[in-house]
Every structure is written in structure tokens, then in C-alpha cells.
Amino acid sequence: MAKTITFNELRRVKDNLPDGSMKIIADKLNVDVETVRNYFGGTNYQQGKPVGFHFEQGPDGGIVTLDDTTIFDMAKSMID
């Protein structure tokens, strides 16, 4: 299910993750850690894969549509 949020909100989630969380998420989903970083706005496509991250410029860092919320939901649960 797709989710639309601001880029700054997505970065706040990333910034609030405990150390090592991206590796834990990557291991659980059997993907490269760079793929998880790309989900949060990274652009390393040599090691990681694109992740259905659609960006449109605008206020509060712009609008991001996430095609699949699995990584986002896992990250939110690690913060809570």
C-alpha cells in the first residue's frame, strides 16, 4: 500500500532509528543495507536497488510517495 509523506518526515524517522537499525531491517528483508538507505533518500544504486521512492519538490522538503511501506513500518516500530 502506498504512503505519501513529506521528505522531512521520512528523514526524521531515519534520524530517530537506533544505531544498526538499517542493517537489522536489511537482514530481515534479505536486501542490501544500501537498498534500505535508498528508501530513506539515499542514492547508491551501484550496491543498493531502487525502492519505489517518488519525490516531488515542495514545502517541508517536498512530498515523497512510498510504493511499499514495509521498510517504513519496520522503522517506525523500532522507534516506538
C-alpha positions in Angstrom: 0.0 0.0 0.0 1.4 3.4 -1.0 2.0 6.2 1.6 2.6 9.9 0.9 4.6 11.9 3.5 6.9 14.8 3.5 10.6 14.2 2.8 11.4 15.8 6.2 9.1 13.4 8.0 10.8 10.5 6.3 14.2 11.9 7.3 13.0 12.3 10.9 12.1 8.6 11.0 15.5 7.7 9.7 17.3 10.1 12.1 15.5 8.6 15.1 16.4 5.0 14.3 18.7 3.3 16.8 22.2 2.6 15.6 22.4 -0.5 13.5 18.7 -0.5 12.6 19.2 -0.2 8.8 21.3 -3.4 8.9 18.7 -5.2 11.0 15.9 -4.2 8.5 18.1 -5.2 5.6 18.8 -8.6 7.2 15.1 -9.2 7.9 14.1 -8.4 4.4 17.1 -10.1 2.8 18.2 -6.9 0.9 21.4 -4.9 0.8 21.7 -2.3 3.5 22.2 0.3 0.8 18.7 -0.5 -0.5 17.3 0.4 2.9 19.4 3.6 2.8 18.0 4.4 -0.6 14.5 4.0 0.8 15.3 6.9 3.2 16.6 9.1 0.4 20.0 7.7 -0.4 21.1 7.3 -4.0 23.7 4.5 -4.0 22.3 2.4 -6.9 25.6 0.6 -7.5 25.3 -1.5 -4.4 21.6 -0.9 -3.4 18.5 -1.1 -5.5 15.8 1.5 -6.3 12.9 1.1 -3.9 9.8 2.8 -5.3 10.6 6.2 -3.8 8.9 9.0 -5.7 9.9 12.6 -4.9 8.2 15.9 -5.8 9.6 19.2 -4.7 7.6 21.3 -2.4 7.3 22.6 1.2 8.8 20.8 4.2 11.4 19.1 1.9 9.0 18.0 -0.7 6.5 15.2 -1.0 7.6 11.5 -1.1 5.3 8.7 -2.2 6.5 5.2 -1.0 5.1 2.4 -3.1 5.6 -0.2 -0.3 5.6 0.8 3.4 7.3 -2.4 4.7 10.6 -0.7 5.5 8.8 2.4 6.8 6.6 0.3 9.1 9.6 -1.7 10.4 11.5 1.6 11.1 8.5 3.1 12.9 8.1 0.0 15.1 11.8 0.2 16.0 11.4 3.8 17.2 8.2 3.1 19.2 
